Amino acid sequence: MSARGFPSKETVLRIKEQYPPGTRVELICMDDPYSKLKPGYQGTVSFVDDIGTVHINWDCGSSLGVAYGIDVIRKL
């Protein structure tokens, strides 16, 4: 993490390589008390932004992103 709390450019590039658009993922955990997403929910990666947030179109209809270093997903 950089001084601002964001991942380095190298880390963001690695995340983009690991989760290209179209990758199917499963939620392991999310640290968001307001989210209705639960562990086990699945979705498709839309894109990864410049701060490493993986934006996902969840099968349940949500499009909430997964924050790097806070939330956990795995490839299916």
N, C-alpha and C positions, 0 to 999 in steps of 0.2 A: 504494500500500500504506500502511496505517496504521502507527503505531509498533509495534503488536503483530505485524506481519507479515501481517495479514489485509487483504483488499481493503476499500475504503470501501463504505458502504451504496449509494452511487451506482453503483459498479462492479458490485456484486452484482445490483442491479436491471437493469443492462445485460446481464449474463450471463443472467439469468432471461428477459429479453425475447429474447435471441439464441437460447437453447436451451430453448424450452418443452417440456413433456412430449410425447413422441411424435416429436420431431425425430430423424431418422436421422443418425448421425455415423460418421466413420472416425478411427481412432487414427493420429496422425502420429508421436508419440513419447511415451514414458512413462519418467520417472526413478524407477523402482522396481525394484531388482535382484531382488526376490522375486516380481514379477509374471510370469505366463506370457503376458500379452498382448503381441502383436507389432504393429509398424506395419502398417497395412492392415486390421486387424480392424475389424469394423463392429458397431454396436449402436444401441439406441433409448434416448433420454434418458428417465429416470424422473422426476427432479426436480433442482432446484438448491437446495442448502442455504444457510443464512445466512452461510457463509464463502466462498461461491462455488464449492464443489465440485460438479461436474456428475456426478450419479449416473446410471450407464448400465447397462442390461441388455444385455450383450454377446451377440452371436449364438452365441458359443462356450459360453455358460452362466455366465460370470463376471458379477458385479455390482459390480465394483470402480469406485470413483469416480475422476474426473479432477481433480487439484488445480490450482486457478487459479495461473497464473504459473510452474508447474513442468512440467506435462504439456501436450500439444498435441493438439487434435482439430480436425476440420473438418466442416462440414455437408455432407451429400450432397444 
